[in-house]
Amino acid sequence: MNFAWHELERQVRVEGTVEKISEKDSDSYFEVRPAKSKLGVWASPKSQVIPDIAYLEAVDERI
């Protein structure tokens, strides 16, 4: 997976395998995160289906 970091004219490359963890482990991890980090998760539309590229472009225009 590559992430573009335009401001620094760099890319971040991540390699490896991914596996889903249990709900219990996920909840335990969430509880130890800082309060502001938790707020960001609640305010962000994570785990939602992205219907198409037009949706992403509209989001990008709002930022």
All heavy atoms as TSV, in Angstrom:
chain	resi	resn	atom	element	x	y	z
A	1	MET	N	N	0.847	-1.137	0.000
A	1	MET	CA	C	0.000	0.000	0.000
A	1	MET	C	C	0.909	1.221	0.000
A	1	MET	O	O	1.925	1.251	0.680
A	1	MET	CB	C	-0.879	-0.024	1.253
A	1	MET	CG	C	-1.792	1.124	1.362
A	1	MET	SD	S	-2.823	1.180	2.871
A	1	MET	CE	C	-3.082	-0.495	3.321
A	2	ASN	N	N	0.568	2.223	-0.782
A	2	ASN	CA	C	1.314	3.484	-0.822
A	2	ASN	C	C	0.429	4.639	-0.396
A	2	ASN	O	O	-0.742	4.702	-0.757
A	2	ASN	CB	C	1.826	3.770	-2.232
A	2	ASN	CG	C	3.013	2.929	-2.593
A	2	ASN	OD1	O	3.896	2.716	-1.789
A	2	ASN	ND2	N	3.029	2.443	-3.804
A	3	PHE	N	N	1.010	5.536	0.384
A	3	PHE	CA	C	0.339	6.770	0.771
A	3	PHE	C	C	1.160	7.927	0.229
A	3	PHE	O	O	2.361	8.011	0.500
A	3	PHE	CB	C	0.257	6.904	2.299
A	3	PHE	CG	C	-0.566	5.847	2.956
A	3	PHE	CD1	C	0.017	4.694	3.452
A	3	PHE	CD2	C	-1.938	6.011	3.072
A	3	PHE	CE1	C	-0.734	3.721	4.072
A	3	PHE	CE2	C	-2.705	5.035	3.695
A	3	PHE	CZ	C	-2.104	3.894	4.186
A	4	ALA	N	N	0.530	8.804	-0.523
A	4	ALA	CA	C	1.225	9.989	-1.022
A	4	ALA	C	C	1.269	11.046	0.072
A	4	ALA	O	O	0.266	11.318	0.731
A	4	ALA	CB	C	0.507	10.530	-2.249
A	5	TRP	N	N	2.435	11.634	0.270
A	5	TRP	CA	C	2.616	12.713	1.230
A	5	TRP	C	C	3.082	13.913	0.425
A	5	TRP	O	O	4.260	14.228	0.348
A	5	TRP	CB	C	3.648	12.317	2.266
A	5	TRP	CG	C	3.657	13.098	3.529
A	5	TRP	CD1	C	3.196	14.362	3.741
A	5	TRP	CD2	C	4.170	12.656	4.787
A	5	TRP	NE1	N	3.388	14.749	5.033
A	5	TRP	CE2	C	3.991	13.709	5.702
A	5	TRP	CE3	C	4.767	11.485	5.213
A	5	TRP	CZ2	C	4.399	13.615	7.024
A	5	TRP	CZ3	C	5.164	11.397	6.523
A	5	TRP	CH2	C	4.980	12.444	7.425
A	6	HIS	N	N	2.122	14.582	-0.195
A	6	HIS	CA	C	2.408	15.625	-1.174
A	6	HIS	C	C	3.217	16.779	-0.598
A	6	HIS	O	O	4.108	17.306	-1.268
A	6	HIS	CB	C	1.103	16.141	-1.796
A	6	HIS	CG	C	0.360	15.080	-2.543
A	6	HIS	ND1	N	0.779	14.589	-3.764
A	6	HIS	CD2	C	-0.768	14.389	-2.235
A	6	HIS	CE1	C	-0.052	13.660	-4.181
A	6	HIS	NE2	N	-1.004	13.510	-3.269
A	7	GLU	N	N	2.916	17.187	0.625
A	7	GLU	CA	C	3.611	18.326	1.227
A	7	GLU	C	C	5.114	18.100	1.319
A	7	GLU	O	O	5.895	19.037	1.212
A	7	GLU	CB	C	3.050	18.633	2.625
A	7	GLU	CG	C	1.622	19.115	2.631
A	7	GLU	CD	C	0.606	17.988	2.559
A	7	GLU	OE1	O	0.978	16.792	2.636
A	7	GLU	OE2	O	-0.588	18.305	2.416
A	8	LEU	N	N	5.520	16.872	1.532
A	8	LEU	CA	C	6.936	16.539	1.647
A	8	LEU	C	C	7.504	15.925	0.369
A	8	LEU	O	O	8.681	15.551	0.329
A	8	LEU	CB	C	7.162	15.573	2.814
A	8	LEU	CG	C	6.785	16.087	4.194
A	8	LEU	CD1	C	7.034	15.010	5.242
A	8	LEU	CD2	C	7.557	17.351	4.534
A	9	GLU	N	N	6.648	15.825	-0.648
A	9	GLU	CA	C	7.028	15.188	-1.910
A	9	GLU	C	C	7.622	13.804	-1.662
A	9	GLU	O	O	8.683	13.442	-2.168
A	9	GLU	CB	C	7.995	16.073	-2.688
A	9	GLU	CG	C	7.381	17.406	-3.082
A	9	GLU	CD	C	8.318	18.296	-3.871
A	9	GLU	OE1	O	9.474	17.904	-4.119
A	9	GLU	OE2	O	7.878	19.396	-4.239
A	10	ARG	N	N	6.894	13.034	-0.863
A	10	ARG	CA	C	7.327	11.683	-0.492
A	10	ARG	C	C	6.148	10.723	-0.568
A	10	ARG	O	O	4.997	11.129	-0.636
A	10	ARG	CB	C	7.878	11.652	0.930
A	10	ARG	CG	C	9.103	12.481	1.160
A	10	ARG	CD	C	10.343	11.775	0.610
A	10	ARG	NE	N	11.558	12.455	0.970
A	10	ARG	CZ	C	12.187	13.328	0.208
A	10	ARG	NH1	N	11.688	13.655	-0.959
A	10	ARG	NH2	N	13.302	13.892	0.587
A	11	GLN	N	N	6.479	9.450	-0.508
A	11	GLN	CA	C	5.486	8.398	-0.393
A	11	GLN	C	C	5.836	7.554	0.823
A	11	GLN	O	O	6.995	7.413	1.165
A	11	GLN	CB	C	5.512	7.460	-1.600
A	11	GLN	CG	C	5.073	8.060	-2.895
A	11	GLN	CD	C	5.055	6.993	-3.967
A	11	GLN	OE1	O	4.215	6.113	-3.939
A	11	GLN	NE2	N	5.992	7.059	-4.897
A	12	VAL	N	N	4.821	6.998	1.439
A	12	VAL	CA	C	5.023	6.028	2.509
A	12	VAL	C	C	4.535	4.700	1.964
A	12	VAL	O	O	3.404	4.596	1.496
A	12	VAL	CB	C	4.228	6.411	3.781
A	12	VAL	CG1	C	4.392	5.341	4.849
A	12	VAL	CG2	C	4.680	7.766	4.295
A	13	ARG	N	N	5.393	3.712	2.000
A	13	ARG	CA	C	5.056	2.389	1.485
A	13	ARG	C	C	4.938	1.412	2.646
A	13	ARG	O	O	5.826	1.333	3.492
A	13	ARG	CB	C	6.141	1.926	0.522
A	13	ARG	CG	C	5.893	0.587	-0.075
A	13	ARG	CD	C	6.936	0.311	-1.115
A	13	ARG	NE	N	7.072	-1.095	-1.342
A	13	ARG	CZ	C	7.894	-1.619	-2.225
A	13	ARG	NH1	N	8.656	-0.832	-2.939
A	13	ARG	NH2	N	7.965	-2.914	-2.375
A	14	VAL	N	N	3.837	0.673	2.672
A	14	VAL	CA	C	3.589	-0.300	3.728
A	14	VAL	C	C	3.488	-1.673	3.086
A	14	VAL	O	O	2.763	-1.856	2.105
A	14	VAL	CB	C	2.269	0.027	4.484
A	14	VAL	CG1	C	2.012	-0.980	5.577
A	14	VAL	CG2	C	2.316	1.441	5.040
A	15	GLU	N	N	4.222	-2.623	3.626
A	15	GLU	CA	C	4.179	-3.993	3.124
A	15	GLU	C	C	3.834	-4.929	4.273
A	15	GLU	O	O	4.166	-4.662	5.419
A	15	GLU	CB	C	5.538	-4.406	2.553
A	15	GLU	CG	C	5.932	-3.660	1.312
A	15	GLU	CD	C	7.238	-4.166	0.737
A	15	GLU	OE1	O	7.604	-5.345	0.990
A	15	GLU	OE2	O	7.897	-3.399	0.041
A	16	GLY	N	N	3.181	-6.022	3.950
A	16	GLY	CA	C	2.900	-7.021	4.970
A	16	GLY	C	C	1.522	-7.611	4.821
A	16	GLY	O	O	0.820	-7.360	3.849
A	17	THR	N	N	1.149	-8.375	5.810
A	17	THR	CA	C	-0.153	-9.004	5.804
A	17	THR	C	C	-1.065	-8.310	6.809
A	17	THR	O	O	-0.603	-7.671	7.748
A	17	THR	CB	C	-0.063	-10.498	6.168
A	17	THR	OG1	O	0.535	-10.612	7.454
A	17	THR	CG2	C	0.765	-11.263	5.162
A	18	VAL	N	N	-2.340	-8.456	6.583
A	18	VAL	CA	C	-3.337	-7.848	7.449
A	18	VAL	C	C	-4.290	-8.942	7.898
A	18	VAL	O	O	-4.654	-9.806	7.112
A	18	VAL	CB	C	-4.138	-6.760	6.689
A	18	VAL	CG1	C	-5.229	-6.186	7.559
A	18	VAL	CG2	C	-3.202	-5.679	6.183
A	19	GLU	N	N	-4.676	-8.891	9.156
A	19	GLU	CA	C	-5.691	-9.824	9.610
A	19	GLU	C	C	-6.609	-9.106	10.591
A	19	GLU	O	O	-6.188	-8.212	11.328
A	19	GLU	CB	C	-5.085	-11.075	10.242
A	19	GLU	CG	C	-4.330	-10.849	11.521
A	19	GLU	CD	C	-3.729	-12.132	12.060
A	19	GLU	OE1	O	-2.829	-12.690	11.422
A	19	GLU	OE2	O	-4.182	-12.563	13.136
A	20	LYS	N	N	-7.839	-9.473	10.541
A	20	LYS	CA	C	-8.837	-8.869	11.410
A	20	LYS	C	C	-8.638	-9.374	12.837
A	20	LYS	O	O	-8.386	-10.554	13.058
A	20	LYS	CB	C	-10.237	-9.229	10.903
A	20	LYS	CG	C	-11.337	-8.474	11.585
A	20	LYS	CD	C	-12.654	-8.692	10.880
A	20	LYS	CE	C	-13.717	-7.884	11.565
A	20	LYS	NZ	N	-14.814	-7.550	10.701
A	21	ILE	N	N	-8.763	-8.450	13.800
A	21	ILE	CA	C	-8.658	-8.849	15.198
A	21	ILE	C	C	-10.058	-8.984	15.783
A	21	ILE	O	O	-11.044	-8.564	15.175
A	21	ILE	CB	C	-7.817	-7.849	16.027
A	21	ILE	CG1	C	-8.468	-6.467	16.065
A	21	ILE	CG2	C	-6.398	-7.768	15.485
A	21	ILE	CD1	C	-7.787	-5.493	17.021
A	22	SER	N	N	-10.122	-9.544	16.954
A	22	SER	CA	C	-11.424	-9.756	17.577
A	22	SER	C	C	-12.039	-8.418	18.000
A	22	SER	O	O	-11.341	-7.420	18.211
A	22	SER	CB	C	-11.290	-10.652	18.810
A	22	SER	OG	O	-10.632	-9.945	19.849
A	23	GLU	N	N	-13.349	-8.407	18.146
A	23	GLU	CA	C	-14.041	-7.201	18.610
A	23	GLU	C	C	-13.557	-6.809	20.005
A	23	GLU	O	O	-13.387	-5.632	20.313
A	23	GLU	CB	C	-15.547	-7.430	18.600
A	23	GLU	CG	C	-16.341	-6.179	18.893
A	23	GLU	CD	C	-17.840	-6.386	18.735
A	23	GLU	OE1	O	-18.272	-7.316	18.031
A	23	GLU	OE2	O	-18.581	-5.582	19.340
A	24	LYS	N	N	-13.301	-7.801	20.837
A	24	LYS	CA	C	-12.816	-7.552	22.200
A	24	LYS	C	C	-11.464	-6.829	22.164
A	24	LYS	O	O	-11.260	-5.841	22.878
A	24	LYS	CB	C	-12.699	-8.868	22.957
A	24	LYS	CG	C	-12.175	-8.720	24.364
A	24	LYS	CD	C	-12.022	-10.078	25.027
A	24	LYS	CE	C	-11.361	-9.937	26.389
A	24	LYS	NZ	N	-11.009	-11.217	26.968
A	25	ASP	N	N	-10.528	-7.321	21.331
A	25	ASP	CA	C	-9.219	-6.681	21.222
A	25	ASP	C	C	-9.338	-5.267	20.653
A	25	ASP	O	O	-8.650	-4.343	21.090
A	25	ASP	CB	C	-8.284	-7.510	20.350
A	25	ASP	CG	C	-7.807	-8.771	21.033
A	25	ASP	OD1	O	-7.920	-8.866	22.280
A	25	ASP	OD2	O	-7.312	-9.677	20.329
A	26	SER	N	N	-10.219	-5.098	19.678
A	26	SER	CA	C	-10.439	-3.782	19.096
A	26	SER	C	C	-10.978	-2.803	20.139
A	26	SER	O	O	-10.509	-1.662	20.250
A	26	SER	CB	C	-11.411	-3.895	17.925
A	26	SER	OG	O	-11.648	-2.638	17.353
A	27	ASP	N	N	-11.952	-3.233	20.915
A	27	ASP	CA	C	-12.524	-2.385	21.962
A	27	ASP	C	C	-11.491	-2.045	23.032
A	27	ASP	O	O	-11.427	-0.906	23.519
A	27	ASP	CB	C	-13.731	-3.066	22.609
A	27	ASP	CG	C	-14.934	-3.142	21.689
A	27	ASP	OD1	O	-14.961	-2.408	20.672
A	27	ASP	OD2	O	-15.843	-3.941	21.974
A	28	SER	N	N	-10.663	-3.015	23.381
A	28	SER	CA	C	-9.619	-2.780	24.386
A	28	SER	C	C	-8.627	-1.733	23.895
A	28	SER	O	O	-8.223	-0.834	24.643
A	28	SER	CB	C	-8.872	-4.071	24.712
A	28	SER	OG	O	-9.718	-4.994	25.325
A	29	TYR	N	N	-8.239	-1.833	22.646
A	29	TYR	CA	C	-7.314	-0.853	22.066
A	29	TYR	C	C	-7.952	0.542	22.040
A	29	TYR	O	O	-7.329	1.534	22.398
A	29	TYR	CB	C	-6.898	-1.271	20.657
A	29	TYR	CG	C	-6.151	-0.182	19.931
A	29	TYR	CD1	C	-4.856	0.150	20.307
A	29	TYR	CD2	C	-6.746	0.526	18.899
A	29	TYR	CE1	C	-4.169	1.170	19.670
A	29	TYR	CE2	C	-6.071	1.537	18.244
A	29	TYR	CZ	C	-4.778	1.863	18.633
A	29	TYR	OH	O	-4.115	2.875	18.002
A	30	PHE	N	N	-9.211	0.595	21.634
A	30	PHE	CA	C	-9.899	1.884	21.552
A	30	PHE	C	C	-9.927	2.580	22.906
A	30	PHE	O	O	-9.757	3.794	22.997
A	30	PHE	CB	C	-11.322	1.682	21.023
A	30	PHE	CG	C	-12.072	2.969	20.809
A	30	PHE	CD1	C	-11.822	3.748	19.697
A	30	PHE	CD2	C	-13.016	3.387	21.720
A	30	PHE	CE1	C	-12.497	4.943	19.499
A	30	PHE	CE2	C	-13.702	4.573	21.534
A	30	PHE	CZ	C	-13.440	5.350	20.415
A	31	GLU	N	N	-10.122	1.832	23.967
A	31	GLU	CA	C	-10.217	2.409	25.308
A	31	GLU	C	C	-8.933	3.076	25.775
A	31	GLU	O	O	-8.974	3.972	26.616
A	31	GLU	CB	C	-10.653	1.348	26.318
A	31	GLU	CG	C	-12.097	0.923	26.171
A	31	GLU	CD	C	-13.068	2.099	26.252
A	31	GLU	OE1	O	-12.900	2.972	27.126
A	31	GLU	OE2	O	-13.986	2.150	25.429
A	32	VAL	N	N	-7.781	2.667	25.269
A	32	VAL	CA	C	-6.516	3.265	25.712
A	32	VAL	C	C	-6.063	4.412	24.809
A	32	VAL	O	O	-5.047	5.044	25.087
A	32	VAL	CB	C	-5.390	2.210	25.833
A	32	VAL	CG1	C	-5.761	1.152	26.857
A	32	VAL	CG2	C	-5.048	1.596	24.492
A	33	ARG	N	N	-6.812	4.712	23.764
A	33	ARG	CA	C	-6.457	5.832	22.889
A	33	ARG	C	C	-6.756	7.157	23.583
A	33	ARG	O	O	-7.661	7.248	24.399
A	33	ARG	CB	C	-7.237	5.739	21.578
A	33	ARG	CG	C	-6.834	4.532	20.743
A	33	ARG	CD	C	-7.640	4.421	19.503
A	33	ARG	NE	N	-7.316	5.525	18.591
A	33	ARG	CZ	C	-7.751	5.600	17.343
A	33	ARG	NH1	N	-8.532	4.666	16.858
A	33	ARG	NH2	N	-7.421	6.602	16.589
A	34	PRO	N	N	-6.011	8.214	23.231
A	34	PRO	CA	C	-6.284	9.539	23.810
A	34	PRO	C	C	-7.694	10.016	23.456
A	34	PRO	O	O	-8.252	9.643	22.415
A	34	PRO	CB	C	-5.235	10.440	23.150
A	34	PRO	CG	C	-4.172	9.515	22.648
A	34	PRO	CD	C	-4.852	8.215	22.340
A	35	ALA	N	N	-8.249	10.872	24.300
A	35	ALA	CA	C	-9.624	11.348	24.119
A	35	ALA	C	C	-9.833	12.017	22.762
A	35	ALA	O	O	-10.840	11.780	22.086
A	35	ALA	CB	C	-9.991	12.306	25.238
A	36	LYS	N	N	-8.897	12.854	22.321
A	36	LYS	CA	C	-9.048	13.539	21.028
A	36	LYS	C	C	-9.025	12.540	19.873
A	36	LYS	O	O	-9.694	12.736	18.867
A	36	LYS	CB	C	-7.977	14.603	20.849
A	36	LYS	CG	C	-8.195	15.809	21.732
A	36	LYS	CD	C	-7.172	16.881	21.479
A	36	LYS	CE	C	-7.431	18.079	22.366
A	36	LYS	NZ	N	-6.443	19.137	22.164
A	37	SER	N	N	-8.261	11.496	20.021
A	37	SER	CA	C	-8.223	10.459	18.995
A	37	SER	C	C	-9.571	9.748	18.902
A	37	SER	O	O	-10.066	9.450	17.818
A	37	SER	CB	C	-7.116	9.450	19.303
A	37	SER	OG	O	-7.103	8.409	18.369
A	38	LYS	N	N	-10.169	9.492	20.056
A	38	LYS	CA	C	-11.492	8.857	20.079
A	38	LYS	C	C	-12.537	9.747	19.420
A	38	LYS	O	O	-13.389	9.277	18.666
A	38	LYS	CB	C	-11.920	8.551	21.514
A	38	LYS	CG	C	-11.134	7.453	22.179
A	38	LYS	CD	C	-11.642	7.262	23.592
A	38	LYS	CE	C	-10.823	6.271	24.356
A	38	LYS	NZ	N	-11.309	6.098	25.722
A	39	LEU	N	N	-12.478	11.056	19.692
A	39	LEU	CA	C	-13.424	11.981	19.074
A	39	LEU	C	C	-13.294	11.969	17.552
A	39	LEU	O	O	-14.287	12.016	16.834
A	39	LEU	CB	C	-13.200	13.401	19.598
A	39	LEU	CG	C	-13.727	13.680	20.985
A	39	LEU	CD1	C	-13.298	15.071	21.442
A	39	LEU	CD2	C	-15.235	13.558	21.023
A	40	GLY	N	N	-12.079	11.905	17.069
A	40	GLY	CA	C	-11.858	11.865	15.630
A	40	GLY	C	C	-12.487	10.642	14.990
A	40	GLY	O	O	-13.053	10.713	13.904
A	41	VAL	N	N	-12.410	9.533	15.667
A	41	VAL	CA	C	-13.019	8.306	15.158
A	41	VAL	C	C	-14.538	8.432	15.121
A	41	VAL	O	O	-15.181	8.052	14.146
A	41	VAL	CB	C	-12.595	7.087	16.016
A	41	VAL	CG1	C	-13.383	5.853	15.648
A	41	VAL	CG2	C	-11.115	6.842	15.864
A	42	TRP	N	N	-15.110	8.966	16.172
A	42	TRP	CA	C	-16.569	9.106	16.222
A	42	TRP	C	C	-17.070	10.077	15.156
A	42	TRP	O	O	-18.159	9.905	14.613
A	42	TRP	CB	C	-17.016	9.578	17.591
A	42	TRP	CG	C	-16.896	8.546	18.671
A	42	TRP	CD1	C	-17.134	7.209	18.554
A	42	TRP	CD2	C	-16.525	8.762	20.018
A	42	TRP	NE1	N	-16.922	6.586	19.760
A	42	TRP	CE2	C	-16.551	7.518	20.679
A	42	TRP	CE3	C	-16.170	9.888	20.751
A	42	TRP	CZ2	C	-16.239	7.362	22.020
A	42	TRP	CZ3	C	-15.855	9.735	22.083
A	42	TRP	CH2	C	-15.884	8.493	22.712
A	43	ALA	N	N	-16.281	11.123	14.865
A	43	ALA	CA	C	-16.712	12.158	13.920
A	43	ALA	C	C	-16.462	11.775	12.465
A	43	ALA	O	O	-17.011	12.378	11.560
A	43	ALA	CB	C	-15.997	13.465	14.235
A	44	SER	N	N	-15.655	10.778	12.237
A	44	SER	CA	C	-15.261	10.399	10.878
A	44	SER	C	C	-16.102	9.228	10.366
A	44	SER	O	O	-16.376	8.295	11.108
A	44	SER	CB	C	-13.792	10.002	10.893
A	44	SER	OG	O	-13.371	9.612	9.624
A	45	PRO	N	N	-16.484	9.275	9.086
A	45	PRO	CA	C	-17.322	8.203	8.524
A	45	PRO	C	C	-16.501	6.968	8.127
A	45	PRO	O	O	-16.389	6.621	6.964
A	45	PRO	CB	C	-17.957	8.870	7.305
A	45	PRO	CG	C	-16.913	9.849	6.863
A	45	PRO	CD	C	-16.276	10.352	8.131
A	46	LYS	N	N	-15.909	6.325	9.096
A	46	LYS	CA	C	-15.111	5.132	8.815
A	46	LYS	C	C	-16.003	3.926	8.529
A	46	LYS	O	O	-17.145	3.880	8.912
A	46	LYS	CB	C	-14.227	4.819	10.012
A	46	LYS	CG	C	-13.350	5.979	10.423
A	46	LYS	CD	C	-11.929	5.593	10.459
A	46	LYS	CE	C	-10.971	6.645	10.895
A	46	LYS	NZ	N	-11.200	7.989	10.569
A	47	SER	N	N	-15.438	2.968	7.850
A	47	SER	CA	C	-16.108	1.692	7.560
A	47	SER	C	C	-17.388	1.857	6.750
A	47	SER	O	O	-18.295	1.045	6.839
A	47	SER	CB	C	-16.407	0.932	8.857
A	47	SER	OG	O	-15.212	0.648	9.536
A	48	GLN	N	N	-17.448	2.905	5.956
A	48	GLN	CA	C	-18.588	3.073	5.071
A	48	GLN	C	C	-18.139	2.802	3.639
A	48	GLN	O	O	-16.996	3.058	3.269
A	48	GLN	CB	C	-19.158	4.485	5.168
A	48	GLN	CG	C	-19.766	4.764	6.520
A	48	GLN	CD	C	-20.395	6.152	6.576
A	48	GLN	OE1	O	-20.391	6.880	5.610
A	48	GLN	NE2	N	-20.923	6.501	7.725
A	49	VAL	N	N	-19.039	2.300	2.841
A	49	VAL	CA	C	-18.729	2.007	1.444
A	49	VAL	C	C	-18.532	3.308	0.688
A	49	VAL	O	O	-19.315	4.247	0.819
A	49	VAL	CB	C	-19.868	1.181	0.809
A	49	VAL	CG1	C	-19.621	0.978	-0.671
A	49	VAL	CG2	C	-19.995	-0.152	1.530
A	50	ILE	N	N	-17.467	3.372	-0.104
A	50	ILE	CA	C	-17.231	4.507	-0.991
A	50	ILE	C	C	-17.827	4.130	-2.334
A	50	ILE	O	O	-17.341	3.212	-2.997
A	50	ILE	CB	C	-15.724	4.794	-1.121
A	50	ILE	CG1	C	-15.161	5.154	0.251
A	50	ILE	CG2	C	-15.477	5.883	-2.145
A	50	ILE	CD1	C	-13.664	5.256	0.290
A	51	PRO	N	N	-18.902	4.806	-2.738
A	51	PRO	CA	C	-19.633	4.371	-3.926
A	51	PRO	C	C	-18.868	4.500	-5.240
A	51	PRO	O	O	-18.977	3.641	-6.111
A	51	PRO	CB	C	-20.886	5.242	-3.936
A	51	PRO	CG	C	-20.553	6.403	-3.071
A	51	PRO	CD	C	-19.519	5.946	-2.101
A	52	ASP	N	N	-18.090	5.570	-5.381
A	52	ASP	CA	C	-17.368	5.771	-6.646
A	52	ASP	C	C	-16.370	6.912	-6.488
A	52	ASP	O	O	-16.299	7.566	-5.461
A	52	ASP	CB	C	-18.338	6.054	-7.801
A	52	ASP	CG	C	-19.282	7.203	-7.496
A	52	ASP	OD1	O	-18.890	8.141	-6.758
A	52	ASP	OD2	O	-20.412	7.179	-7.981
A	53	ILE	N	N	-15.604	7.151	-7.538
A	53	ILE	CA	C	-14.580	8.187	-7.515
A	53	ILE	C	C	-15.188	9.576	-7.353
A	53	ILE	O	O	-14.593	10.462	-6.745
A	53	ILE	CB	C	-13.671	8.094	-8.762
A	53	ILE	CG1	C	-12.443	9.008	-8.623
A	53	ILE	CG2	C	-14.447	8.434	-10.016
A	53	ILE	CD1	C	-11.468	8.559	-7.594
A	54	ALA	N	N	-16.382	9.787	-7.877
A	54	ALA	CA	C	-17.033	11.097	-7.763
A	54	ALA	C	C	-17.260	11.458	-6.289
A	54	ALA	O	O	-17.123	12.616	-5.903
A	54	ALA	CB	C	-18.353	11.095	-8.526
A	55	TYR	N	N	-17.587	10.468	-5.488
A	55	TYR	CA	C	-17.778	10.699	-4.046
A	55	TYR	C	C	-16.479	11.210	-3.426
A	55	TYR	O	O	-16.475	12.184	-2.677
A	55	TYR	CB	C	-18.228	9.411	-3.364
A	55	TYR	CG	C	-18.257	9.503	-1.860
A	55	TYR	CD1	C	-19.361	10.028	-1.206
A	55	TYR	CD2	C	-17.177	9.083	-1.093
A	55	TYR	CE1	C	-19.394	10.126	0.177
A	55	TYR	CE2	C	-17.197	9.177	0.283
A	55	TYR	CZ	C	-18.299	9.698	0.918
A	55	TYR	OH	O	-18.326	9.795	2.284
A	56	LEU	N	N	-15.361	10.556	-3.741
A	56	LEU	CA	C	-14.066	10.974	-3.182
A	56	LEU	C	C	-13.687	12.367	-3.668
A	56	LEU	O	O	-13.147	13.171	-2.908
A	56	LEU	CB	C	-12.974	9.972	-3.564
A	56	LEU	CG	C	-13.067	8.609	-2.900
A	56	LEU	CD1	C	-11.965	7.709	-3.440
A	56	LEU	CD2	C	-12.967	8.732	-1.403
A	57	GLU	N	N	-13.954	12.657	-4.911
A	57	GLU	CA	C	-13.625	13.973	-5.445
A	57	GLU	C	C	-14.453	15.058	-4.752
A	57	GLU	O	O	-13.949	16.145	-4.463
A	57	GLU	CB	C	-13.857	13.998	-6.958
A	57	GLU	CG	C	-12.817	13.156	-7.689
A	57	GLU	CD	C	-13.137	12.949	-9.146
A	57	GLU	OE1	O	-14.285	13.182	-9.585
A	57	GLU	OE2	O	-12.213	12.522	-9.879
A	58	ALA	N	N	-15.714	14.771	-4.452
A	58	ALA	CA	C	-16.563	15.737	-3.753
A	58	ALA	C	C	-16.051	15.971	-2.335
A	58	ALA	O	O	-16.028	17.105	-1.849
A	58	ALA	CB	C	-18.006	15.251	-3.736
A	59	VAL	N	N	-15.633	14.918	-1.672
A	59	VAL	CA	C	-15.076	15.053	-0.327
A	59	VAL	C	C	-13.799	15.886	-0.384
A	59	VAL	O	O	-13.587	16.782	0.435
A	59	VAL	CB	C	-14.802	13.671	0.310
A	59	VAL	CG1	C	-13.990	13.805	1.585
A	59	VAL	CG2	C	-16.109	12.942	0.573
A	60	ASP	N	N	-12.953	15.620	-1.359
A	60	ASP	CA	C	-11.697	16.340	-1.501
A	60	ASP	C	C	-11.935	17.832	-1.723
A	60	ASP	O	O	-11.202	18.668	-1.194
A	60	ASP	CB	C	-10.894	15.755	-2.666
A	60	ASP	CG	C	-9.506	16.344	-2.756
A	60	ASP	OD1	O	-8.830	16.447	-1.714
A	60	ASP	OD2	O	-9.098	16.731	-3.875
A	61	GLU	N	N	-12.952	18.192	-2.456
A	61	GLU	CA	C	-13.265	19.595	-2.715
A	61	GLU	C	C	-13.713	20.324	-1.447
A	61	GLU	O	O	-13.498	21.519	-1.308
A	61	GLU	CB	C	-14.338	19.721	-3.784
A	61	GLU	CG	C	-13.839	19.375	-5.171
A	61	GLU	CD	C	-14.941	19.421	-6.221
A	61	GLU	OE1	O	-16.050	19.902	-5.925
A	61	GLU	OE2	O	-14.664	18.979	-7.344
A	62	ARG	N	N	-14.327	19.599	-0.524
A	62	ARG	CA	C	-14.806	20.217	0.716
A	62	ARG	C	C	-13.682	20.463	1.713
A	62	ARG	O	O	-13.826	21.253	2.619
A	62	ARG	CB	C	-15.874	19.358	1.371
A	62	ARG	CG	C	-17.202	19.411	0.625
A	62	ARG	CD	C	-18.238	18.608	1.341
A	62	ARG	NE	N	-18.038	17.214	0.933
A	62	ARG	CZ	C	-18.629	16.166	1.484
A	62	ARG	NH1	N	-19.426	16.330	2.494
A	62	ARG	NH2	N	-18.415	14.955	1.037
A	63	ILE	N	N	-12.586	19.752	1.552
A	63	ILE	CA	C	-11.475	19.858	2.528
A	63	ILE	C	C	-10.597	21.039	2.237
A	63	ILE	O	O	-10.320	21.532	1.296
A	63	ILE	CB	C	-10.652	18.554	2.564
A	63	ILE	CG1	C	-11.529	17.439	3.065
A	63	ILE	CG2	C	-9.439	18.699	3.415
A	63	ILE	CD1	C	-10.866	16.085	3.074
